[in-house]
Amino acid sequence: MFLSKSFGYALRGVLYVALIHKEGRKVQLDEMADKLKVPRHFLAKIMKNMVKEGVLNSTKGPYGGFSLHESTLKTKLISLVKLTDGMAQFNTCVLSLRKCNNENPCPLHLNMLKIRDGMLAEFSSKTLGDLLDEKNPDFIKSISTIA
């Protein structure tokens, strides 16, 4: 039940685009990779998928780049999880035991079910826009090297 780097990069990338959107400009991939300190090639694949799935818009050309889609900030976090990681990690044993289930639980099974259900509820209720609470400047600083 752990989220991948792909999820983290997708989340940070989309949030970075949202922050730059307030300046009225598009974000080019090189800038995003530099500011987020992530590998450009890996980020390119992730952002391409965000565009393909309608989370972001992309425009080609010298003045192109990534921009918000009309529904970007309404996108639930669980959608990013599904796009990047899939939902399998929410259905596998935290100890990687093959026969762990409700009928044959591992020693952590019941405790982890509570955590899993809580995570699913949070990711299903929170939107990308919810994360851009400007009253929390430390969070905004934490996604990139911009202040």
C-alpha positions as CSV (number, residue, x, y, z in Angstrom):
1,M,0.0,0.0,0.0
2,F,2.7,2.4,-0.9
3,L,2.5,4.9,-3.7
4,S,5.2,5.0,-6.5
5,K,7.5,7.6,-7.7
6,S,5.3,7.9,-10.7
7,F,2.4,9.0,-8.5
8,G,4.6,11.5,-6.7
9,Y,6.0,12.9,-10.0
10,A,2.5,13.1,-11.5
11,L,1.1,14.8,-8.5
12,R,4.0,17.3,-8.2
13,G,3.9,18.0,-11.9
14,V,0.2,18.7,-12.0
15,L,0.4,20.9,-8.9
16,Y,3.4,22.8,-10.4
17,V,1.4,23.5,-13.6
18,A,-1.5,24.7,-11.4
19,L,0.9,27.1,-9.5
20,I,2.4,28.5,-12.8
21,H,-1.1,28.8,-14.2
22,K,-1.7,31.6,-11.8
23,E,1.1,33.5,-13.6
24,G,-0.9,33.1,-16.9
25,R,1.6,31.0,-18.7
26,K,2.2,27.4,-19.8
27,V,4.9,25.2,-18.4
28,Q,7.5,23.6,-20.6
29,L,8.8,20.1,-19.7
30,D,12.4,21.2,-19.2
31,E,11.4,23.9,-16.6
32,M,9.2,21.4,-14.8
33,A,11.9,18.8,-14.6
34,D,14.4,21.3,-13.4
35,K,12.2,22.9,-10.8
36,L,10.9,19.6,-9.5
37,K,14.3,17.9,-9.6
38,V,13.0,14.9,-11.4
39,P,14.4,13.0,-14.5
40,R,13.1,14.7,-17.6
41,H,12.6,11.5,-19.6
42,F,10.5,9.9,-16.8
43,L,8.5,13.1,-16.2
44,A,7.8,13.3,-20.0
45,K,6.2,9.9,-20.0
46,I,4.1,10.7,-16.9
47,M,3.0,14.1,-18.2
48,K,2.1,12.7,-21.6
49,N,-0.2,10.2,-19.8
50,M,-1.7,13.1,-17.8
51,V,-2.6,14.8,-21.1
52,K,-3.9,11.6,-22.7
53,E,-6.2,11.0,-19.7
54,G,-7.5,14.6,-19.7
55,V,-5.9,15.8,-16.5
56,L,-3.8,18.4,-18.3
57,N,-3.7,20.2,-21.6
58,S,-0.6,20.4,-23.8
59,T,0.2,22.7,-26.6
60,K,3.2,22.2,-29.0
61,G,5.5,24.9,-30.3
62,P,7.9,27.5,-28.9
63,Y,5.2,29.1,-26.7
64,G,3.6,25.8,-25.9
65,G,3.7,23.7,-22.8
66,F,1.4,22.2,-20.2
67,S,-1.7,24.0,-18.9
68,L,-4.7,23.2,-16.7
69,H,-7.6,21.4,-18.2
70,E,-11.0,22.8,-17.2
71,S,-11.5,19.9,-14.7
72,T,-7.9,19.5,-13.5
73,L,-8.4,21.0,-10.0
74,K,-11.6,18.9,-9.6
75,T,-9.7,15.7,-10.3
76,K,-9.8,13.4,-7.3
77,L,-6.4,12.1,-6.0
78,I,-7.7,8.5,-6.5
79,S,-7.8,9.2,-10.2
80,L,-4.0,9.9,-10.2
81,V,-3.4,6.7,-8.2
82,K,-5.4,4.7,-10.8
83,L,-3.5,6.4,-13.7
84,T,0.0,5.9,-12.3
85,D,-0.1,2.9,-9.9
86,G,-3.4,1.1,-10.4
87,M,-5.4,-0.2,-7.5
88,A,-3.6,-3.5,-6.9
89,Q,-1.6,-2.3,-3.9
90,F,-4.8,-1.7,-2.0
91,N,-5.7,-5.4,-2.5
92,T,-2.4,-7.1,-1.6
93,C,-0.9,-8.2,1.7
94,V,1.3,-5.6,3.2
95,L,3.7,-8.4,4.2
96,S,3.5,-9.8,0.7
97,L,2.1,-13.1,1.9
98,R,0.3,-15.0,-0.8
99,K,-2.5,-16.5,1.3
100,C,-3.5,-13.4,3.3
101,N,-7.2,-12.6,3.1
102,N,-10.2,-12.1,5.4
103,E,-10.5,-15.9,5.9
104,N,-6.7,-16.4,6.4
105,P,-5.4,-13.0,7.7
106,C,-1.7,-12.2,8.3
107,P,-0.8,-10.7,11.7
108,L,-1.2,-7.2,10.3
109,H,-4.3,-7.8,8.1
110,L,-7.0,-6.2,10.2
111,N,-4.9,-3.2,11.2
112,M,-3.9,-2.6,7.6
113,L,-7.5,-2.8,6.4
114,K,-8.4,0.2,8.6
115,I,-5.4,2.1,7.2
116,R,-6.3,1.1,3.6
117,D,-9.9,2.1,4.0
118,G,-8.8,5.4,5.5
119,M,-6.4,6.1,2.6
120,L,-9.0,5.2,0.0
121,A,-11.5,7.5,1.7
122,E,-9.0,10.4,1.7
123,F,-7.8,9.9,-1.8
124,S,-11.4,9.5,-3.0
125,S,-12.6,12.7,-1.3
126,K,-9.7,15.1,-1.9
127,T,-9.2,16.9,-5.2
128,L,-6.0,18.4,-6.6
129,G,-7.5,21.8,-5.9
130,D,-7.9,20.9,-2.2
131,L,-4.1,20.5,-2.1
132,L,-3.5,24.1,-3.3
133,D,-4.5,25.7,0.0
134,E,-2.6,28.9,-0.1
135,K,-2.8,29.2,3.7
136,N,-0.2,26.4,3.8
137,P,2.9,28.0,2.0
138,D,5.2,25.3,3.2
139,F,3.3,22.7,1.2
140,I,3.6,24.8,-1.9
141,K,7.3,25.2,-1.4
142,S,7.8,21.5,-0.8
143,I,6.8,20.5,-4.3
144,S,9.5,22.4,-6.1
145,T,12.4,24.8,-5.8
146,I,10.1,27.8,-6.3
147,A,9.0,29.8,-3.3
